[in-house]
Amino acid sequence: MSADRLAQFQAAYRNLDLLPLTEERELERFWVPYGEEAMAELQQLIEDDYTLSGKTIFSGHRGCGKSTLLAEFGRRCRSGQFFVVLFSIADLFESSDVTHTNILYSIAINLVAEAAQHEVSLSKSLTEPLFKWAAKRTRTETETPLSAEVTAGFDFKLIKGILKTEATVRDEIKQEFEPKLSDLVNRLNLLVAQIQAETKKEVVVIIDDLDKLDLGDVEKIFKNHIKALFQPAFRIIYTIPIASLRDGVLRATLVSESNAQIVTMAVSKLFAKGDRRLPHAEPIDAVLQPLCEILRKRISPELLPADIATQITLYSGGVLRELVRLVNICCRTCLRQLRRGQDTIIDGAVLAQAVKEIRLDFETTLSKADYETLRTTYKRFTPDDPKAQDFLDLLHGLHVLEYRNDQVWYDLHPIVIDLLKLKEVITD
């Protein structure tokens, strides 16, 4: 086994982590411009918001790069006139526990955390009621002296850990704040007013990973409690799953309440509609090259030849996470081979093994009815009923990808197409 080759693949494997780029250092190393249209839309809606309190809905396929784009957008906003609070709801609550109340509560504690990080002084009369339960709990369950932050009612690391793991605490928060939600909103507005007065910057809150909630939970939260979520008097960007926008009632509600401020991040369209099916079809180079550049920044061409990188990009369907996932699996295979004494790179055989692994993942969740929906979508570029729950589940699971140009159309994930051909569900 070559120690140098092993070290190269270990470094690439670290670079190909499936988590989005969120840290400043990661963005500087690996950021490749993409989704610029969505970025421009977000910038326009935030910067030109004369009300200073607009609410924006940001949607797109799971894995299309929304989180990384939002991190880069937040970084650009921070360099200008904005005080940005960007956080993932998943860092605080399990998806099954997310409600409109704890979304608003999450905004409050992240405002306090960001203010503390930037040494912005906030009134204790505003912050202490948010964290009294945490200080009380720490006093009763630990024998060690409390840190000054906990004594003051705020230790963000401690609070995140408790919220994530203890259902009784989440119930306490619900009982404490849900009956007087208007008080919580008023507290949010006062916190923002203090931050803006001290920093001379306008606050923008970006809540990521709401798009990873189950579709039923998204509908319940945003359809039934949209007015509460939109009540705070400052700019907020909410993420939701793309499949939720197929719900006519929910979409109408979002359009009405947000003043049509809905930004959809499209999947990178590697082929024009129908071209993928043609013999010797050539991908759109302006789309292909940025995706290949993402790989070049993370793994040496010595380990991943350009022709294999192109094949991987085409197999991704233009979904950023699928691109990284495929190479991540390839690296794992190569690391195992190196430990068995085989000198290796990512070649066609390694890629075929990664494609097989993902194909099996897709296959395990499919029913007989799903295969028929997939077949119809492949043939017509649209299902019989785009609002049917089985289709929405396939869209949410990336079996089906939504593309946009002059109209919305659908195609199957390239690896799902391979699956259907193997099963002879489609024959062309």
C-alpha positions in Angstrom: 0.0 0.0 0.0 1.3 3.4 -0.9 1.3 5.7 2.1 1.2 8.7 -0.1 -1.8 7.4 -2.1 -3.6 6.5 1.1 -3.0 10.0 2.5 -4.2 11.6 -0.8 -7.5 9.6 -0.7 -8.0 10.3 3.0 -7.6 14.1 2.4 -10.1 13.8 -0.6 -12.5 11.8 1.6 -12.4 14.6 4.2 -13.0 17.2 1.5 -16.0 15.3 0.2 -17.9 15.3 3.4 -21.6 15.3 2.6 -22.4 18.2 5.0 -22.9 21.6 3.3 -20.2 24.2 3.3 -21.1 26.6 6.1 -17.8 27.8 7.7 -15.9 30.7 6.3 -12.7 28.6 5.8 -14.7 26.0 3.8 -16.4 28.5 1.6 -13.0 30.1 0.8 -11.5 26.8 -0.1 -14.3 25.1 -2.0 -16.9 27.6 -3.1 -17.6 27.5 -6.9 -20.2 30.0 -8.2 -23.5 28.2 -8.9 -27.1 29.0 -8.4 -26.4 32.6 -9.2 -29.9 33.3 -10.3 -31.3 32.2 -6.9 -28.5 34.2 -5.2 -29.5 37.4 -7.2 -33.2 36.9 -6.3 -32.4 36.6 -2.6 -30.1 39.6 -2.8 -32.8 41.7 -4.5 -35.5 40.7 -2.1 -33.4 41.4 1.0 -31.7 44.6 -0.1 -34.7 46.2 -1.7 -37.1 45.4 1.1 -38.4 48.9 2.0 -40.6 47.4 4.8 -37.4 46.0 6.5 -39.6 43.1 7.6 -40.2 41.0 4.5 -40.4 37.2 4.7 -38.9 35.1 1.9 -39.6 31.4 1.1 -36.5 29.6 -0.3 -37.1 26.2 -1.8 -35.4 23.6 -4.0 -34.6 19.9 -4.2 -33.0 18.3 -1.2 -29.3 18.2 -1.9 -29.3 20.8 -4.7 -26.9 23.1 -2.6 -29.3 25.4 -0.8 -27.5 25.3 2.5 -24.1 26.1 1.0 -25.7 28.8 -1.2 -27.4 30.3 1.9 -24.0 30.2 3.8 -22.4 32.1 0.9 -25.3 34.5 0.8 -25.0 35.1 4.5 -21.3 35.8 4.1 -21.9 38.4 1.4 -24.6 40.0 3.5 -22.3 40.3 6.5 -19.7 42.1 4.5 -22.4 44.8 3.8 -25.1 46.4 5.8 -26.6 43.4 7.5 -26.3 41.6 10.9 -26.9 38.0 9.8 -28.3 35.2 12.0 -28.0 31.9 10.1 -28.8 28.6 11.8 -30.1 25.1 11.2 -33.3 24.1 12.9 -31.8 20.6 13.0 -29.1 21.7 15.4 -31.8 22.4 18.0 -34.8 20.2 17.5 -35.5 16.7 16.0 -37.6 17.1 12.9 -40.6 15.5 14.6 -40.5 18.1 17.3 -40.4 21.2 15.1 -43.4 23.5 15.6 -44.2 27.2 14.9 -43.5 27.9 18.5 -40.0 26.4 18.7 -39.1 28.0 15.3 -39.8 31.4 16.9 -38.0 30.3 20.1 -35.0 29.2 18.0 -34.8 32.6 16.4 -34.7 34.2 19.8 -31.9 32.1 21.2 -29.9 32.3 18.0 -30.2 36.1 18.1 -28.8 36.1 21.6 -26.0 33.7 20.6 -25.0 35.8 17.6 -25.1 39.0 19.6 -22.9 37.4 22.3 -20.4 36.3 19.7 -20.1 39.9 18.4 -20.1 41.3 21.9 -23.4 43.1 21.4 -24.9 44.0 24.8 -28.5 42.9 25.2 -30.9 43.7 28.0 -31.1 41.0 30.7 -34.8 41.7 31.1 -35.2 40.4 27.5 -32.8 37.5 27.5 -33.2 35.9 31.0 -36.8 34.8 30.6 -35.7 32.9 27.5 -33.2 30.8 29.5 -34.4 30.7 33.0 -35.3 27.0 32.6 -31.7 26.2 31.5 -30.1 27.9 34.5 -32.5 26.3 36.9 -32.0 22.8 35.4 -28.2 23.2 35.5 -28.3 24.2 39.2 -30.4 21.2 40.2 -28.5 18.6 38.1 -24.8 19.6 38.5 -22.7 20.0 41.5 -19.9 21.9 39.8 -19.8 25.8 40.0 -21.8 27.4 37.2 -20.0 29.4 34.6 -20.8 33.1 34.4 -22.8 32.6 31.2 -25.0 30.0 32.7 -25.5 32.0 35.8 -26.6 34.9 33.6 -29.1 32.5 32.0 -27.3 31.7 28.8 -24.9 29.0 27.7 -25.6 28.3 24.0 -23.8 25.0 23.8 -25.6 23.7 26.9 -29.0 24.9 25.7 -28.5 23.3 22.2 -27.6 19.9 23.9 -30.6 20.0 26.2 -33.1 21.0 23.5 -31.8 18.3 21.1 -32.0 15.4 23.7 -34.7 16.1 26.3 -38.3 15.9 25.3 -39.5 17.2 28.7 -37.6 20.5 28.1 -39.2 20.9 24.7 -42.6 20.4 26.3 -41.7 23.0 28.9 -40.9 25.5 26.2 -44.2 24.8 24.4 -46.1 25.2 27.6 -44.3 28.4 28.5 -44.4 30.2 25.2 -47.3 28.9 23.0 -50.1 30.4 25.2 -48.4 33.9 24.9 -46.9 33.8 21.5 -47.4 37.5 21.0 -45.1 38.1 24.0 -42.4 36.0 22.4 -42.8 37.9 19.1 -42.6 41.2 20.9 -39.4 40.0 22.7 -37.9 39.1 19.3 -38.7 42.5 17.9 -37.1 44.2 21.0 -34.0 42.0 20.7 -33.6 42.9 17.0 -34.1 46.6 17.8 -31.3 46.5 20.4 -29.0 44.7 18.0 -29.7 47.1 15.2 -29.2 50.1 17.5 -25.8 48.9 18.7 -24.4 47.5 15.4 -26.0 50.0 13.0 -26.8 47.1 10.8 -30.2 45.6 9.8 -30.9 42.1 11.0 -31.5 39.2 8.6 -32.5 35.8 10.0 -32.0 32.7 7.8 -33.5 29.4 9.0 -32.0 26.4 7.2 -33.1 22.7 7.1 -36.9 23.3 7.5 -36.9 21.8 4.0 -35.9 18.5 5.6 -39.1 18.1 7.5 -41.7 15.6 6.5 -44.2 17.1 4.0 -47.1 16.7 6.4 -45.3 18.6 9.1 -44.4 21.4 6.7 -48.0 21.7 5.7 -49.2 21.8 9.3 -46.7 24.4 10.4 -46.9 26.8 7.4 -50.5 26.4 6.5 -51.9 26.6 10.0 -49.4 29.0 11.6 -48.1 31.2 8.8 -49.3 34.4 10.4 -47.4 33.7 13.6 -44.2 32.9 11.7 -44.5 36.0 9.6 -45.4 38.3 12.6 -41.8 39.3 13.6 -40.9 42.8 12.3 -37.6 41.9 10.6 -36.4 40.1 7.6 -36.6 36.3 7.7 -35.7 33.6 5.1 -37.5 30.3 5.6 -36.6 27.1 3.7 -39.3 24.6 2.7 -39.2 21.4 0.6 -39.9 21.8 -3.1 -42.6 19.2 -3.0 -44.6 21.4 -0.6 -45.0 24.0 -3.4 -47.1 21.5 -5.3 -49.8 21.8 -2.6 -52.1 24.4 -4.1 -53.6 25.7 -0.9 -50.2 25.9 0.9 -48.7 27.7 -2.1 -51.5 30.2 -2.3 -51.0 30.9 1.4 -47.3 31.4 1.0 -47.7 33.6 -2.0 -50.3 35.8 -0.2 -48.5 36.1 3.1 -45.0 36.6 1.7 -46.2 39.0 -1.1 -45.0 36.4 -3.6 -41.5 36.4 -2.2 -40.8 32.7 -3.2 -37.4 31.8 -4.5 -36.9 28.4 -6.1 -33.4 27.1 -6.6 -33.5 25.0 -9.8 -31.4 21.8 -10.3 -28.6 22.4 -12.7 -29.9 21.3 -16.1 -27.2 19.3 -17.8 -29.3 18.5 -20.8 -32.2 20.4 -22.5 -35.6 18.6 -22.2 -35.4 15.3 -24.0 -31.8 15.6 -25.1 -30.5 13.1 -22.6 -32.5 10.3 -24.4 -30.8 11.1 -27.8 -27.8 9.0 -29.0 -24.5 10.8 -28.5 -26.2 13.6 -26.5 -23.8 16.3 -25.4 -24.3 18.0 -22.0 -24.6 21.8 -21.7 -20.9 22.8 -21.2 -21.7 25.9 -19.2 -23.5 23.7 -16.6 -21.1 20.8 -16.7 -17.9 22.7 -16.1 -18.8 24.4 -12.8 -19.9 21.0 -11.4 -16.6 19.4 -12.6 -14.8 22.3 -11.0 -16.4 21.5 -7.6 -14.8 18.1 -7.9 -11.4 19.5 -9.0 -11.3 21.7 -5.9 -11.8 18.7 -3.6 -9.9 15.8 -5.2 -6.7 15.6 -7.3 -7.0 14.8 -11.0 -4.4 12.1 -10.2 -7.1 10.3 -8.2 -10.0 11.2 -10.4 -9.4 11.5 -14.1 -11.3 14.1 -16.0 -13.4 11.6 -18.1 -14.5 9.8 -14.9 -15.3 13.2 -13.3 -17.6 14.0 -16.2 -19.3 10.6 -15.9 -19.9 11.2 -12.2 -21.3 14.7 -13.0 -23.8 13.2 -15.5 -24.9 10.5 -13.0 -25.6 13.2 -10.4 -28.4 14.7 -12.5 -27.1 18.1 -11.6 -27.9 17.6 -7.9 -24.9 18.9 -6.0 -25.2 16.5 -3.0 -25.5 13.6 -5.4 -22.3 14.7 -7.1 -20.4 14.8 -3.9 -22.0 11.6 -2.6 -20.9 9.6 -5.6 -17.3 10.6 -5.3 -17.5 10.1 -1.5 -18.5 6.5 -2.1 -15.8 6.1 -4.7 -13.2 7.3 -2.2 -14.4 4.8 0.4 -14.0 2.0 -2.1 -10.5 3.1 -3.0 -9.5 3.4 0.6 -10.6 -0.2 1.2 -8.7 -1.4 -1.9 -5.5 0.4 -0.8 -5.7 -1.3 2.6 -5.8 -4.6 0.8 -2.6 -3.7 -1.0 -4.2 -2.6 -4.3 -2.9 0.6 -5.8 -6.0 2.3 -7.2 -7.6 5.4 -8.5 -11.3 6.2 -9.2 -11.8 4.4 -12.5 -14.9 3.0 -14.3 -15.0 -0.1 -12.1 -15.0 1.9 -8.9 -17.6 4.3 -10.3 -19.8 1.3 -11.3 -19.7 0.0 -7.7 -20.8 3.5 -6.4 -23.6 3.7 -8.9 -24.8 0.2 -7.9 -24.8 1.2 -4.2 -27.0 4.2 -4.8 -29.2 2.3 -7.2 -29.9 -0.3 -4.5 -30.7 2.6 -2.1 -33.3 3.9 -4.5 -34.8 0.5 -5.2 -35.5 -0.4 -1.6 -38.1 2.3 -1.1 -40.1 1.7 -4.3 -43.5 0.0 -4.7 -45.3 -1.3 -7.8 -47.3 1.9 -8.0 -44.1 3.9 -7.8 -42.6 2.1 -10.8 -45.7 3.0 -12.8 -45.5 6.7 -11.7 -41.8 6.7 -12.6 -42.4 5.1 -16.0 -45.1 7.7 -16.8 -42.9 10.6 -15.7 -40.1 9.3 -17.8 -42.2 9.0 -20.9 -44.1 12.3 -20.7 -41.7 14.5 -18.6 -44.6 14.9 -16.1 -46.7 12.5 -14.0 -50.4 11.9 -14.4 -51.0 14.0 -11.2 -48.2 16.3 -10.0 -50.0 16.7 -6.7 -50.5 13.0 -5.9 -48.8 12.0 -2.7 -46.8 9.2 -4.3 -45.3 11.5 -6.8 -44.5 14.1 -4.1 -42.7 11.5 -2.1 -40.7 10.5 -5.2 -39.8 14.2 -5.8 -38.9 14.6 -2.1 -36.7 11.5 -2.3 -34.8 12.6 -5.5 -36.1 9.7 -7.6 -37.7 12.5 -9.7 -36.0 15.8 -10.4 -37.7 19.0 -11.3 -36.2 21.2 -14.0 -37.3 24.7 -15.2 -36.9 26.8 -18.3 -40.0 28.2 -20.0 -42.0 25.6 -18.2 -41.6 23.2 -15.3 -40.8 19.6 -16.4 -39.6 16.5 -14.7 -37.1 13.8 -15.4 -35.8 10.8 -13.4 -32.6 10.7 -11.5 -30.1 9.1 -14.0 -29.4 6.2 -11.6 -33.2 5.6 -11.3 -33.3 5.5 -15.1 -30.6 2.8 -15.0 -32.8 0.9 -12.4 -35.9 1.1 -14.6 -34.0 -0.2 -17.6 -32.5 -3.1 -15.6 -36.1 -4.0 -14.5 -37.3 -3.5 -18.1 -39.9 -1.0 -16.9 -38.6 1.2 -19.7 -36.9 -0.1 -22.8 -35.6 2.9 -24.7 
